[in-house]
Amino acid sequence: MTAHKGQRSFPELLELARRLGASDAAHVAPSGICIEDELAGLCVEPQCENFGASANCPPHVLGPNGFRELLKIYSQAVVFKLEVPSSILFSPVERLEVFALLQEIAAGVEQAAIKIGQTRSKGFAGNCCKVLFCSDHPRCRVLHEGGKCRNPHLARPSMSGFGINVSKLMEAAGWPLKIAGEKTVDTSTGTLCGLILIG
């Protein structure tokens, strides 16, 4: 598709993200996506409990340098957010449901973009897909069996492993970042983000 046609598709994709459950969605330029090696390094030290658990988490993803190269082939992106009460974000069960929704929205918008001709579109979200969608299986099928993902329609790579700076991504979208506070869990909210590269 031409850039003009791609731009015409944005209202449709933004509205879809909202219908799927996003609090809001916006168009951002890939140049507004800030990648920091140090942020991706937090997956390793202190090591995330999900490190190596899925094909969508480090060390099995492109990492910051690979993502920088990937961005070069895109000229458009969609970012969406979920505004979530802190009581849910600090709940061991409910928080996983929210992260699952985050992944589902990213996957849904990605697939919709592909259907309208943006065939290189790729979605990114948060948390580990193994924990969110395959917790009842001992291992990731892709990593340990060389098989197909059990949930290709849902599971998307975690933005953390690429070093995506979420606060700057929010800034690029024109949104204030809300960080959930455990000490104000009864009153505060936090913001989660997902990203879809469109192309």
C-alpha positions in Angstrom: 0.0 0.0 0.0 1.1 3.6 -0.5 1.8 5.8 2.4 -1.4 7.8 1.7 -3.5 4.6 1.9 -1.7 3.6 5.0 -2.6 6.9 6.7 -6.2 6.5 5.7 -6.3 3.2 7.6 -5.2 4.7 10.9 -8.7 5.9 12.2 -9.9 2.3 11.5 -7.0 0.7 13.5 -7.2 3.2 16.3 -11.0 2.6 16.7 -10.4 -1.1 16.6 -7.9 -0.9 19.5 -10.5 1.0 21.6 -13.2 -1.5 20.7 -11.0 -4.3 21.8 -10.5 -2.7 25.2 -7.8 0.0 25.0 -8.4 3.2 27.0 -7.0 5.1 24.0 -4.9 4.7 20.9 -2.8 7.0 18.8 -0.6 7.2 15.7 3.1 7.7 16.3 6.1 8.0 14.0 8.7 5.2 14.5 11.2 8.0 15.1 9.4 8.7 18.3 10.0 5.1 19.6 13.0 5.4 21.9 15.2 2.3 22.4 17.5 2.0 25.4 20.0 -0.9 25.9 19.8 -0.4 29.7 16.1 -1.1 29.8 16.5 -4.4 27.9 19.3 -5.2 30.2 16.9 -5.3 33.2 15.5 -8.6 31.8 19.0 -10.0 32.5 20.2 -8.2 35.6 18.4 -8.5 37.9 17.1 -11.4 35.8 13.4 -11.5 35.2 11.7 -14.7 36.4 10.5 -15.3 32.9 13.8 -14.9 31.2 14.1 -17.6 28.5 10.7 -19.0 29.2 9.2 -18.2 25.8 10.2 -17.5 22.2 8.9 -13.9 22.7 11.2 -13.0 25.5 15.0 -12.6 25.9 17.3 -14.1 25.0 15.2 -15.3 22.0 14.2 -11.9 20.6 16.1 -9.4 18.4 17.0 -7.2 21.4 17.6 -3.4 21.1 20.0 -3.4 18.2 17.8 -5.8 16.2 14.7 -3.6 16.9 16.6 -0.5 15.8 17.2 -2.2 12.5 13.6 -3.3 12.3 12.3 0.2 12.8 14.2 1.4 9.7 11.7 -0.4 7.4 8.6 1.2 9.0 7.2 4.6 8.6 4.1 4.3 10.7 3.1 2.9 14.1 0.1 2.6 16.4 0.4 2.8 20.2 -2.4 2.1 22.6 -2.8 2.2 26.3 -4.7 0.6 29.2 -5.4 2.7 32.3 -5.6 0.2 35.1 -6.3 0.6 38.8 -3.3 -0.1 41.0 -5.4 -2.7 43.0 -5.5 -4.8 39.8 -1.8 -4.2 38.8 -0.7 -5.4 42.2 -3.0 -8.4 42.2 -1.2 -11.7 41.4 -4.2 -13.0 39.3 -6.0 -9.9 37.9 -2.8 -8.3 36.6 -2.2 -11.3 34.4 -5.7 -10.9 32.9 -4.9 -7.3 32.1 -1.6 -8.2 30.4 -3.3 -10.9 28.5 -5.8 -8.2 27.2 -2.8 -6.0 26.3 -1.4 -8.8 24.1 -4.8 -9.6 22.6 -5.3 -6.0 21.5 -1.8 -5.8 20.0 -2.5 -9.0 18.1 -5.9 -7.9 17.0 -4.7 -4.6 15.6 -1.8 -6.3 13.9 -4.0 -8.8 12.2 -6.4 -6.1 11.1 -3.6 -4.1 9.6 -2.4 -7.2 7.7 -5.9 -7.7 6.3 -6.0 -4.2 4.9 -2.7 -4.7 3.1 -0.1 -3.7 5.7 1.4 -7.2 5.5 4.6 -6.5 7.5 2.7 -5.2 10.5 4.0 -6.5 13.9 2.5 -6.2 17.4 4.3 -5.9 20.7 2.9 -5.8 24.2 4.1 -6.7 27.7 4.8 -9.6 30.1 5.6 -13.1 29.1 3.2 -15.0 26.8 4.2 -18.3 28.4 2.8 -17.1 31.7 -0.2 -15.5 30.2 -1.4 -18.2 27.7 0.5 -21.4 28.4 0.9 -21.5 32.1 -0.7 -25.0 32.1 2.1 -26.3 29.9 5.6 -27.0 31.4 7.5 -25.5 28.4 7.2 -23.3 25.4 6.5 -25.6 22.4 8.5 -23.4 20.1 11.6 -23.5 22.2 11.6 -27.0 23.4 9.9 -29.0 20.7 10.6 -26.9 17.6 6.9 -26.8 17.1 4.3 -24.1 16.4 3.2 -21.6 19.0 0.0 -22.8 20.8 -1.5 -19.3 20.7 -0.2 -17.4 17.6 -3.4 -15.4 17.5 -2.7 -14.0 20.9 1.0 -14.1 21.9 3.2 -11.2 21.0 6.8 -10.2 22.0 7.3 -8.2 25.1 8.5 -4.7 24.6 10.8 -5.0 27.6 13.2 -7.3 25.7 13.8 -4.6 23.0 14.5 -1.8 25.4 11.4 0.3 24.4 11.1 3.3 26.7 7.4 3.3 27.5 7.5 6.8 29.1 8.9 8.3 26.0 6.5 6.3 23.8 3.6 7.8 25.9 5.1 11.2 25.4 5.2 10.7 21.6 1.5 9.8 21.7 0.7 12.9 23.8 -0.3 11.0 26.9 0.8 11.5 30.5 2.4 8.5 32.1 0.8 7.1 35.2 2.9 4.9 37.4 1.0 2.7 39.8 2.0 3.1 43.4 1.8 0.2 45.8 1.4 2.6 48.7 -1.6 4.2 47.1 -3.1 1.1 45.7 -6.6 2.0 46.7 -6.6 5.3 44.7 -4.0 5.3 42.0 -4.0 4.0 38.5 -1.1 2.8 36.2 -0.7 2.8 32.4 0.3 -0.2 30.3 1.2 0.2 26.6 1.2 -1.8 23.5 2.7 -1.1 20.1 2.0 -2.1 16.5 4.5 -1.3 13.7 2.4 -0.8 10.5 3.8 -1.7 7.1 
